[in-house]
Amino acid sequence: MQDDRQYELVYIVTPTATEAEVAVLETEVGELIQKLGGTVRNTDVWGRRKLAYEVEHHTEGIYVVLLIDGPGEMIKEVERRLRVRDQVLRHLIVRVDEDLRKVRRATEKRKATTQRRRAARGKPPLPVEPAAPAAPAADAGTAAAKETSEVQA
């Protein structure tokens, strides 16, 4: 979808909430986002942390961070629902897709500059780094080493 953007949602739950209540709230927020046409990419519970200042007579809170994709209209409804929840002390939604795009563009520009400078000095271009090392090759090497040690024994 063209309208989907990426957002980061951080909300702080009262420290009196149990782990079960935090999990239920997390599930409800996820279901709400899906109902409004978004998707939750990642959920991270940071746990109990000290607040920078006292909020509603609390000095600690349980932090929950979600990385979500969805349309802009979804954000208004999610904010409204979080605002009326008594368990949520504070929340913040930040659009991060622009920042990620800027970082990706800066990285590509830096790599192009490095390649251009290497070529100007007469050095070969840097090899392209693979995304992830191949696991089967590592397993094959260890299997061959095991076979060799068994044969020798």
Contact map, one row per residue, 1 for C-alpha under 8 A:
111100000000000000000000000000000000000000000000000000000000000000000000000000000000000000000000000000000000000000000000000000000000000000000000000000000
111100000000000000000000000000000000000000000000000000000000000000000000000000000000000000000000000000000000000000000000000000000000000000000000000000000
111110000000000000000000000000000000000000000000000000000000000000000111000000000000000000000000000000000000000000000000000000000000000000000000000000000
111111000000000000000000000000000000010000000000000000000000000000001111000000000000000000000000000000000000000000000000000000000000000000000000000000000
001111100000000000000000000000000000000000000000000000000000000000001111000000000000000000000010100000000000000000000000000000000000000000000000000000000
000111110000000000000000000000000000000000000000000000000000000000111100000000000000000000000011100000000000000000000000000000000000000000000000000000000
000011111000000000000000000000000000000000000000000000000000000000111100000000000000000000001111100000000000000000000000000000000000000000000000000000000
000001111100000000000000000000000000000000000000000000000000000011110000000000000000000000001111000000000000000000000000000000000000000000000000000000000
000000111110000000000000000000000000000000000000000000000000000011110000000000000000000000111100000000000000000000000000000000000000000000000000000000000
000000011111000000000000000000000000000000000000000000000000001111000000000000000000000000111000000000000000000000000000000000000000000000000000000000000
000000001111100000000000000000000000000000000000000000000000001110000000000000000000000111110000000000000000000000000000000000000000000000000000000000000
000000000111110000000000000000000000000000000000000000000000111100000000000000000000000111100000000000000000000000000000000000000000000000000000000000000
000000000011111010000100000000000000000000000000000000000000111100000000000000000000001111000000000000000000000000000000000000000000000000000000000000000
000000000001111110000000000000000000000000000000000000000101110000000000000000000000001110000000000000000000000000000000000000000000000000000000000000000
000000000000111111000000000000000000000000000001000000000101110000000000000000000000000000000000000000000000000000000000000000000000000000000000000000000
000000000000011111000000000000000000000000000000000000000000000000000000000000000000000000000000000000000000000000000000000000000000000000000000000000000
000000000000111111101100000000000000000000000000000000000000000000000000000000000000001000000000000000000000000000000000000000000000000000000000000000000
000000000000001111111100000000000000000000000000000000000000000000000000000000000000000000000000000000000000000000000000000000000000000000000000000000000
000000000000000011111110000000000000000000000000000000000000000000000000000000000000000000000000000000000000000000000000000000000000000000000000000000000
000000000000000001111111000000000000000000000000000000000000000000000000000000000000000000000000000000000000000000000000000000000000000000000000000000000
000000000000000011111111100000000000000000000000000000000000000000000000000000000000000000000000000000000000000000000000000000000000000000000000000000000
000000000000100011111111110000000000000000000000000000000000000000000000000000000000000000000000000000000000000000000000000000000000000000000000000000000
000000000000000000111111111000000000000000000000000000000000000000000000000000000000000000000000000000000000000000000000000000000000000000000000000000000
000000000000000000011111111100000000000000000000000000000000000000000000000000000000000000000000000000000000000000000000000000000000000000000000000000000
000000000000000000001111111110000000000000000000000000000000000000000000000000000000000000000000000000000000000000000000000000000000000000000000000000000
000000000000000000000111111111000000000000000000000000000000000000000000000000000000000000000000000000000000000000000000000000000000000000000000000000000
000000000000000000000011111111100000000000000000000000000000000000000000000000000000000000000000000000000000000000000000000000000000000000000000000000000
000000000000000000000001111111110000000000000000000000000000000000000000000000000000000000000000000000000000000000000000000000000000000000000000000000000
000000000000000000000000111111111000000000000000000000000000000000000000000001000000000000000000000000000000000000000000000000000000000000000000000000000
000000000000000000000000011111111100001100000000000000000000000000000000000000000000000000000000000000000000000000000000000000000000000000000000000000000
000000000000000000000000001111111110000000000000000000000000000000000000000000000000000000000000000000000000000000000000000000000000000000000000000000000
000000000000000000000000000111111111000000000000000000000000000000000000000001000000000000000000000000000000000000000000000000000000000000000000000000000
000000000000000000000000000011111111111100000000000000000000000000000000010001000000000000000000000000000000000000000000000000000000000000000000000000000
000000000000000000000000000001111111111100000000000000000000000000000000000000000000000000000000000000000000000000000000000000000000000000000000000000000
000000000000000000000000000000111111110000000000000000000000000000000000000000000000000000000000000000000000000000000000000000000000000000000000000000000
000000000000000000000000000000011111110000000000000000000000000000000000010000000000000000000000000000000000000000000000000000000000000000000000000000000
000000000000000000000000000000001111111000000000000000000000000000000110010000000000000000000000000000000000000000000000000000000000000000000000000000000
000100000000000000000000000000001111111100000000000000000000000000011110010000000000000000000000000000000000000000000000000000000000000000000000000000000
000000000000000000000000000001001100111110000000000000000000000000011100000000000000000000000000000000000000000000000000000000000000000000000000000000000
000000000000000000000000000001001100011111100000000000000000000001111000000000000000000000000000000000000000000000000000000000000000000000000000000000000
000000000000000000000000000000000000001111100000000000000000000001111000000000000000000000000000000000000000000000000000000000000000000000000000000000000
000000000000000000000000000000000000000111110000000000000000000001110000000000000000000000000000000000000000000000000000000000000000000000000000000000000
000000000000000000000000000000000000000111111000000000000000000111100000000000000000000000000000000000000000000000000000000000000000000000000000000000000
000000000000000000000000000000000000000001111100000000000000000111000000000000000000000000000000000000000000000000000000000000000000000000000000000000000
000000000000000000000000000000000000000000111110000000000000011110000000000000000000000000000000000000000000000000000000000000000000000000000000000000000
000000000000000000000000000000000000000000011111100000000000011110000000000000000000000000000000000000000000000000000000000000000000000000000000000000000
000000000000000000000000000000000000000000001111100000000000111100000000000000000000000000000000000000000000000000000000000000000000000000000000000000000
000000000000001000000000000000000000000000000111110000000001111000000000000000000000000000000000000000000000000000000000000000000000000000000000000000000
000000000000000000000000000000000000000000000111111000000001111000000000000000000000000000000000000000000000000000000000000000000000000000000000000000000
000000000000000000000000000000000000000000000001111100000011100000000000000000000000000000000000000000000000000000000000000000000000000000000000000000000
000000000000000000000000000000000000000000000000111111100011100000000000000000000000000000000000000000000000000000000000000000000000000000000000000000000
000000000000000000000000000000000000000000000000011111000010000000000000000000000000000000000000000000000000000000000000000000000000000000000000000000000
000000000000000000000000000000000000000000000000001111100010000000000000000000000000000000000000000000000000000000000000000000000000000000000000000000000
000000000000000000000000000000000000000000000000001111111110000000000000000000000000000000000000000000000000000000000000000000000000000000000000000000000
000000000000000000000000000000000000000000000000001011111110000000000000000000000000000010000000000000000000000000000000000000000000000000000000000000000
000000000000000000000000000000000000000000000000000001111100000000000000000000000000000010000000000000000000000000000000000000000000000000000000000000000
000000000000000000000000000000000000000000000000000001111110000000000000000000000000000000000000000000000000000000000000000000000000000000000000000000000
000000000000011000000000000000000000000000000000000001111111100000000000000000000000000000000000000000000000000000000000000000000000000000000000000000000
000000000000000000000000000000000000000000000000011111101111100000000000000000000000000000000000000000000000000000000000000000000000000000000000000000000
000000000000011000000000000000000000000000000001111000000111110000000000000000000000000000000000000000000000000000000000000000000000000000000000000000000
000000000001111000000000000000000000000000000011111000000111111000000000000000000000000010000000000000000000000000000000000000000000000000000000000000000
000000000001111000000000000000000000000000001111100000000001111100000000000000000000000000000000000000000000000000000000000000000000000000000000000000000
000000000111100000000000000000000000000000001111100000000000111110000000000000000000000000000000000000000000000000000000000000000000000000000000000000000
000000000111100000000000000000000000000000111110000000000000011111000000000000000000000000000000000000000000000000000000000000000000000000000000000000000
000000011110000000000000000000000000000000111100000000000000001111100000000000000000000000000000000000000000000000000000000000000000000000000000000000000
000000011100000000000000000000000000000111110000000000000000000111110000000000000000000000000000000000000000000000000000000000000000000000000000000000000
000001111000000000000000000000000000000111100000000000000000000011111000000000000000000000000000000000000000000000000000000000000000000000000000000000000
000001111000000000000000000000000000011111000000000000000000000001111100000000000000000000000000000000000000000000000000000000000000000000000000000000000
000111100000000000000000000000000000011110000000000000000000000000111110000000000000000000000000000000000000000000000000000000000000000000000000000000000
001111100000000000000000000000000000111000000000000000000000000000011111010000000000000000000000000000000000000000000000000000000000000000000000000000000
001110000000000000000000000000000000110000000000000000000000000000001111111000000000000000000000000000000000000000000000000000000000000000000000000000000
001110000000000000000000000000000000000000000000000000000000000000000111111100000000000000000000000000000000000000000000000000000000000000000000000000000
000000000000000000000000000000000000000000000000000000000000000000000011111110000000000000000000000000000000000000000000000000000000000000000000000000000
000000000000000000000000000000001001110000000000000000000000000000000111111111000000000000000000000000000000000000000000000000000000000000000000000000000
000000000000000000000000000000000000000000000000000000000000000000000011111111100000000000001000000000000000000000000000000000000000000000000000000000000
000000000000000000000000000000000000000000000000000000000000000000000001111111110000000000000000000000000000000000000000000000000000000000000000000000000
000000000000000000000000000000000000000000000000000000000000000000000000111111111000000000000000000000000000000000000000000000000000000000000000000000000
000000000000000000000000000010011000000000000000000000000000000000000000011111111100000000000000000000000000000000000000000000000000000000000000000000000
000000000000000000000000000000000000000000000000000000000000000000000000001111111110000000101000000000000000000000000000000000000000000000000000000000000
000000000000000000000000000000000000000000000000000000000000000000000000000111111111000000000000000000000000000000000000000000000000000000000000000000000
000000000000000000000000000000000000000000000000000000000000000000000000000011111111100000000000000000000000000000000000000000000000000000000000000000000
000000000000000000000000000000000000000000000000000000000000000000000000000001111111100100100000000000000000000000000000000000000000000000000000000000000
000000000000000000000000000000000000000000000000000000000000000000000000000000111111100101100000000000000000000000000000000000000000000000000000000000000
000000000000000000000000000000000000000000000000000000000000000000000000000000011111110000000000000000000000000000000000000000000000000000000000000000000
000000000000000000000000000000000000000000000000000000000000000000000000000000001111111100000000000000000000000000000000000000000000000000000000000000000
000000000000000000000000000000000000000000000000000000000000000000000000000000000001111110000000000000000000000000000000000000000000000000000000000000000
000000000000110010000000000000000000000000000000000000000000000000000000000000000000111110000000000000000000000000000000000000000000000000000000000000000
000000000011110000000000000000000000000000000000000000000000000000000000000000000110111111100000000000000000000000000000000000000000000000000000000000000
000000000011110000000000000000000000000000000000000000110000100000000000000000000000011111100000000000000000000000000000000000000000000000000000000000000
000000000011100000000000000000000000000000000000000000000000000000000000000000000010000111110000000000000000000000000000000000000000000000000000000000000
000000001111000000000000000000000000000000000000000000000000000000000000000000100110000111111000000000000000000000000000000000000000000000000000000000000
000000001110000000000000000000000000000000000000000000000000000000000000000000000000000001111100000000000000000000000000000000000000000000000000000000000
000000111100000000000000000000000000000000000000000000000000000000000000001000100000000000111110000000000000000000000000000000000000000000000000000000000
000000111000000000000000000000000000000000000000000000000000000000000000000000000000000000011111000000000000000000000000000000000000000000000000000000000
000011110000000000000000000000000000000000000000000000000000000000000000000000000000000000001111110000000000000000000000000000000000000000000000000000000
000001110000000000000000000000000000000000000000000000000000000000000000000000000000000000000111111100000000000000000000000000000000000000000000000000000
000011100000000000000000000000000000000000000000000000000000000000000000000000000000000000000011111110000000000000000000000000000000000000000000000000000
000000000000000000000000000000000000000000000000000000000000000000000000000000000000000000000011111111000000000000000000000000000000000000000000000000000
000000000000000000000000000000000000000000000000000000000000000000000000000000000000000000000001111111100000000000000000000000000000000000000000000000000
000000000000000000000000000000000000000000000000000000000000000000000000000000000000000000000001111111110000000000000000000000000000000000000000000000000
000000000000000000000000000000000000000000000000000000000000000000000000000000000000000000000000111111111000000000000000000000000000000000000000000000000
000000000000000000000000000000000000000000000000000000000000000000000000000000000000000000000000011111111100000000000000000000000000000000000000000000000
000000000000000000000000000000000000000000000000000000000000000000000000000000000000000000000000001111111110000000000000000000000000000000000000000000000
000000000000000000000000000000000000000000000000000000000000000000000000000000000000000000000000000111111111000000000000000000000000000000000000000000000
000000000000000000000000000000000000000000000000000000000000000000000000000000000000000000000000000011111111100000000000000000000000000000000000000000000
000000000000000000000000000000000000000000000000000000000000000000000000000000000000000000000000000001111111110000000000000000000000000000000000000000000
000000000000000000000000000000000000000000000000000000000000000000000000000000000000000000000000000000111111111000000000000000000000000000000000000000000
000000000000000000000000000000000000000000000000000000000000000000000000000000000000000000000000000000011111111100000000000000000000000000000000000000000
000000000000000000000000000000000000000000000000000000000000000000000000000000000000000000000000000000001111111110000000000000000000000000000000000000000
000000000000000000000000000000000000000000000000000000000000000000000000000000000000000000000000000000000111111111000000000000000000000000000000000000000
000000000000000000000000000000000000000000000000000000000000000000000000000000000000000000000000000000000011111111100000000000000000000000000000000000000
000000000000000000000000000000000000000000000000000000000000000000000000000000000000000000000000000000000001111111110000000000000000000000000000000000000
000000000000000000000000000000000000000000000000000000000000000000000000000000000000000000000000000000000000111111111000000000000000000000000000000000000
000000000000000000000000000000000000000000000000000000000000000000000000000000000000000000000000000000000000011111111100000000000000000000000000000000000
000000000000000000000000000000000000000000000000000000000000000000000000000000000000000000000000000000000000001111111110000011000000000000000000000000000
000000000000000000000000000000000000000000000000000000000000000000000000000000000000000000000000000000000000000111111111000000000000000000000000000000000
000000000000000000000000000000000000000000000000000000000000000000000000000000000000000000000000000000000000000011111111100000000000000000000000000000000
000000000000000000000000000000000000000000000000000000000000000000000000000000000000000000000000000000000000000001111111111110000000000000000000000000000
000000000000000000000000000000000000000000000000000000000000000000000000000000000000000000000000000000000000000000111111111110000000000000000000000000000
000000000000000000000000000000000000000000000000000000000000000000000000000000000000000000000000000000000000000000011111111000000000000000000000000000000
000000000000000000000000000000000000000000000000000000000000000000000000000000000000000000000000000000000000000000001111111000000000000000000000000000000
000000000000000000000000000000000000000000000000000000000000000000000000000000000000000000000000000000000000000000000111111100000000000000000000000000000
000000000000000000000000000000000000000000000000000000000000000000000000000000000000000000000000000000000000000000000111111110000000000000000000000000000
000000000000000000000000000000000000000000000000000000000000000000000000000000000000000000000000000000000000000000000110011111000000000000000000000000000
000000000000000000000000000000000000000000000000000000000000000000000000000000000000000000000000000000000000000000100110001111100000000000000000000000000
000000000000000000000000000000000000000000000000000000000000000000000000000000000000000000000000000000000000000000100000000111110000000000000000000000000
000000000000000000000000000000000000000000000000000000000000000000000000000000000000000000000000000000000000000000000000000011111000000000000000000000000
000000000000000000000000000000000000000000000000000000000000000000000000000000000000000000000000000000000000000000000000000001111100000000000000000000000
000000000000000000000000000000000000000000000000000000000000000000000000000000000000000000000000000000000000000000000000000000111110000000000000000000000
000000000000000000000000000000000000000000000000000000000000000000000000000000000000000000000000000000000000000000000000000000011111100000000000000000000
000000000000000000000000000000000000000000000000000000000000000000000000000000000000000000000000000000000000000000000000000000001111100000000000000000000
000000000000000000000000000000000000000000000000000000000000000000000000000000000000000000000000000000000000000000000000000000000111110000000000000000000
000000000000000000000000000000000000000000000000000000000000000000000000000000000000000000000000000000000000000000000000000000000111111000000000000000000
000000000000000000000000000000000000000000000000000000000000000000000000000000000000000000000000000000000000000000000000000000000001111111000000000000000
000000000000000000000000000000000000000000000000000000000000000000000000000000000000000000000000000000000000000000000000000000000000111111100000000000000
000000000000000000000000000000000000000000000000000000000000000000000000000000000000000000000000000000000000000000000000000000000000011111110000000000000
000000000000000000000000000000000000000000000000000000000000000000000000000000000000000000000000000000000000000000000000000000000000011111111000000000000
000000000000000000000000000000000000000000000000000000000000000000000000000000000000000000000000000000000000000000000000000000000000011111111100000000000
000000000000000000000000000000000000000000000000000000000000000000000000000000000000000000000000000000000000000000000000000000000000001111111110000000000
000000000000000000000000000000000000000000000000000000000000000000000000000000000000000000000000000000000000000000000000000000000000000111111111000000000
000000000000000000000000000000000000000000000000000000000000000000000000000000000000000000000000000000000000000000000000000000000000000011111111100000000
000000000000000000000000000000000000000000000000000000000000000000000000000000000000000000000000000000000000000000000000000000000000000001111111110000000
000000000000000000000000000000000000000000000000000000000000000000000000000000000000000000000000000000000000000000000000000000000000000000111111111000000
000000000000000000000000000000000000000000000000000000000000000000000000000000000000000000000000000000000000000000000000000000000000000000011111111100000
000000000000000000000000000000000000000000000000000000000000000000000000000000000000000000000000000000000000000000000000000000000000000000001111111110000
000000000000000000000000000000000000000000000000000000000000000000000000000000000000000000000000000000000000000000000000000000000000000000000111111111000
000000000000000000000000000000000000000000000000000000000000000000000000000000000000000000000000000000000000000000000000000000000000000000000011111111100
000000000000000000000000000000000000000000000000000000000000000000000000000000000000000000000000000000000000000000000000000000000000000000000001111111110
000000000000000000000000000000000000000000000000000000000000000000000000000000000000000000000000000000000000000000000000000000000000000000000000111111111
000000000000000000000000000000000000000000000000000000000000000000000000000000000000000000000000000000000000000000000000000000000000000000000000011111111
000000000000000000000000000000000000000000000000000000000000000000000000000000000000000000000000000000000000000000000000000000000000000000000000001111111
000000000000000000000000000000000000000000000000000000000000000000000000000000000000000000000000000000000000000000000000000000000000000000000000000111111
000000000000000000000000000000000000000000000000000000000000000000000000000000000000000000000000000000000000000000000000000000000000000000000000000011111
